[in-house]
């Protein structure tokens, strides 16, 4: 995949984005073309016409190119819960979180998400990091639900279920030929979960 194609995926002309976006676009291209392990920080910086020092101002290491913004990711789920009216049910809190997460993944992000997922799938250590991110989210949601007065085991069950629905929805959203929105897929899976518990 060329730099131009990756840049178009990010919605930018080849050298218009700032240093961080350029580094991300080129790192994704190199990871996809030659493999994550075989790609060095020096290569990424050189291909972006930047220095290694500039790379390390934006990312702690090359893994962080793929996992940058974790706090923002977690906030997608926590903000709707924190902003919900007092007394909102566990189900409604999780539904609001999933809806907000769905809106964060519009159509224009799908191609980048597919490239990123294909890179992560090739490296066990990256897969482990991705699963750890989801585990952190489960713990955080559980704590937040308990703070909202949701008792156990409902708080943990709701948190685990919400993250599982998100993960399954995201995997479907990036699947080849899938055209439905992330929100639509998440709602479908949430409805299936409700039907299972009601049946």
C-alpha positions as CSV (number, residue, x, y, z in Angstrom):
1,X,0.0,0.0,0.0
2,X,1.5,3.3,-1.1
3,X,2.0,6.4,1.1
4,X,-0.5,8.2,-1.2
5,X,-3.1,5.5,-0.6
6,X,-2.5,5.6,3.2
7,X,-2.7,9.4,3.2
8,X,-6.0,9.2,1.2
9,X,-7.3,6.8,3.8
10,X,-6.5,9.4,6.5
11,X,-8.2,11.9,4.3
12,X,-5.2,14.1,3.6
13,X,-2.9,14.9,0.7
14,X,0.5,13.4,0.8
15,X,2.4,16.0,2.8
16,X,-0.4,18.1,4.2
17,X,-0.8,16.5,7.6
18,X,1.3,17.4,10.6
19,X,4.2,15.3,11.8
20,X,2.2,13.0,13.9
21,X,-0.3,12.2,11.2
22,X,2.5,11.7,8.6
23,X,4.4,9.3,10.9
24,X,1.2,7.3,11.5
25,X,0.3,7.1,7.8
26,X,3.8,6.0,6.8
27,X,4.2,3.6,9.7
28,X,1.0,1.9,8.8
29,X,2.2,1.6,5.2
30,X,5.5,0.2,6.2
31,X,4.0,-2.2,8.7
32,X,1.5,-3.4,6.1
33,X,4.2,-3.7,3.3
34,X,7.1,-5.3,5.1
35,X,5.8,-6.4,8.5
36,X,5.7,-4.8,12.0
37,X,8.9,-6.5,13.3
38,X,11.0,-5.7,10.3
39,X,10.1,-2.0,10.3
40,X,12.3,0.3,12.4
41,X,11.7,3.7,13.8
42,X,14.6,5.0,11.7
43,X,12.8,3.8,8.5
44,X,9.5,5.4,9.5
45,X,11.2,8.7,10.3
46,X,13.3,8.7,7.2
47,X,10.2,7.9,5.0
48,X,8.4,10.8,6.6
49,X,11.3,13.2,6.0
50,X,11.6,13.6,9.8
51,X,14.1,12.8,12.5
52,X,13.9,9.9,15.0
53,X,13.9,12.6,17.7
54,X,10.7,13.9,16.1
55,X,9.2,10.4,16.1
56,X,9.9,10.0,19.8
57,X,8.3,13.4,20.6
58,X,5.0,11.9,19.3
59,X,5.3,8.2,20.2
60,X,7.2,6.3,22.9
61,X,7.9,3.5,20.4
62,X,6.6,2.0,17.2
63,X,3.9,0.1,19.0
64,X,2.3,3.4,20.1
65,X,1.7,4.3,16.5
66,X,-1.0,1.5,16.6
67,X,-2.2,2.1,20.2
68,X,-2.0,5.9,20.6
69,X,-5.1,7.6,22.0
70,X,-6.1,4.9,24.4
71,X,-7.3,7.5,26.9
72,X,-9.6,9.0,24.2
73,X,-10.8,5.5,23.4
74,X,-11.7,4.8,27.0
75,X,-13.4,8.1,27.3
76,X,-15.7,7.2,24.4
77,X,-17.3,4.7,26.8
78,X,-17.1,6.5,30.1
79,X,-18.4,9.9,29.1
80,X,-21.9,8.7,28.2
81,X,-22.1,6.9,31.5
82,X,-20.9,9.9,33.5
83,X,-23.3,12.2,31.7
84,X,-26.4,10.0,32.1
85,X,-29.2,11.0,34.5
86,X,-29.1,9.6,38.0
87,X,-31.0,6.3,38.2
88,X,-30.3,5.3,34.6
89,X,-30.3,1.5,34.3
90,X,-27.2,-0.6,33.7
91,X,-28.6,-1.6,30.3
92,X,-29.2,2.0,29.2
93,X,-25.8,3.1,30.4
94,X,-24.1,0.4,28.3
95,X,-26.4,1.1,25.3
96,X,-25.3,4.8,25.5
97,X,-21.7,3.8,25.6
98,X,-22.0,1.5,22.6
99,X,-23.9,4.2,20.7
100,X,-21.1,6.8,21.4
101,X,-18.4,4.3,20.4
102,X,-20.3,3.6,17.2
103,X,-20.4,7.2,16.3
104,X,-16.6,7.4,16.8
105,X,-16.1,4.9,13.9
106,X,-17.7,6.5,10.8
107,X,-17.3,5.1,7.3
108,X,-14.1,7.2,6.6
109,X,-12.3,5.4,9.5
110,X,-13.1,1.9,8.3
111,X,-10.2,1.5,5.8
112,X,-7.6,2.6,8.4
113,X,-9.2,0.3,11.0
114,X,-8.9,-2.6,8.6
115,X,-5.2,-1.9,7.9
116,X,-4.5,-1.5,11.6
117,X,-6.3,-4.8,12.4
118,X,-4.5,-6.7,9.7
119,X,-1.1,-5.5,11.2
120,X,-2.1,-6.4,14.8
121,X,-3.3,-9.9,13.6
122,X,0.2,-10.8,12.4
123,X,1.9,-10.2,15.7
124,X,1.0,-12.1,18.9
125,X,2.4,-9.3,21.1
126,X,0.2,-6.8,19.4
127,X,-2.8,-9.0,19.8
128,X,-2.0,-9.3,23.4
129,X,-1.8,-5.5,23.7
130,X,-5.2,-5.1,22.0
131,X,-6.8,-7.6,24.3
132,X,-5.2,-5.9,27.3
133,X,-6.9,-2.6,26.1
134,X,-10.3,-4.3,26.2
135,X,-9.6,-5.8,29.6
136,X,-8.8,-2.3,30.9
137,X,-12.0,-1.1,29.5
138,X,-14.0,-3.8,31.2
139,X,-12.5,-3.0,34.6
140,X,-13.0,0.8,34.1
141,X,-16.7,0.3,33.1
142,X,-17.3,-2.0,36.0
143,X,-15.9,0.6,38.4
144,X,-17.9,3.3,36.9
145,X,-21.2,1.3,37.0
146,X,-20.6,0.5,40.7
147,X,-20.1,4.3,41.3
148,X,-23.4,4.8,39.7
149,X,-25.1,2.5,42.2
150,X,-25.2,-0.6,40.1
151,X,-24.8,-3.6,42.4
152,X,-22.8,-6.7,41.8
153,X,-22.9,-8.9,39.9
154,X,-24.9,-6.7,37.6
155,X,-22.1,-4.1,37.2
156,X,-19.4,-6.6,36.2
157,X,-21.8,-8.5,33.9
158,X,-22.9,-5.3,32.2
159,X,-19.3,-4.1,31.7
160,X,-18.2,-7.5,30.4
161,X,-21.2,-7.7,28.1
162,X,-20.8,-4.2,26.8
163,X,-17.1,-4.7,25.9
164,X,-17.9,-8.1,24.3
165,X,-20.6,-6.5,22.2
166,X,-18.3,-3.7,21.2
167,X,-15.5,-6.1,20.2
168,X,-17.7,-8.4,18.2
169,X,-19.3,-5.4,16.5
170,X,-15.9,-3.9,15.6
171,X,-14.7,-7.1,14.2
172,X,-17.8,-7.3,12.0
173,X,-17.5,-3.7,11.0
174,X,-14.0,-4.1,9.6
175,X,-14.8,-7.4,7.8
176,X,-14.4,-7.5,4.1
177,X,-17.6,-6.4,2.2
178,X,-19.3,-5.2,5.4
179,X,-21.1,-1.9,4.6
180,X,-23.3,-1.3,7.6
181,X,-22.4,1.3,10.1
182,X,-20.7,0.5,13.4
183,X,-23.7,1.8,15.3
184,X,-26.1,-0.4,13.4
185,X,-24.0,-3.5,14.0
186,X,-23.7,-2.8,17.7
187,X,-27.4,-2.3,18.1
188,X,-28.1,-5.6,16.3
189,X,-25.8,-7.4,18.7
190,X,-27.2,-5.7,21.7
191,X,-30.7,-6.8,20.6
192,X,-29.5,-10.3,20.2
193,X,-28.1,-10.2,23.8
194,X,-31.4,-8.9,25.1
195,X,-33.3,-11.7,23.3
196,X,-31.0,-14.3,24.7
197,X,-31.5,-13.1,28.3
198,X,-35.3,-12.8,27.8
199,X,-35.6,-16.2,26.2
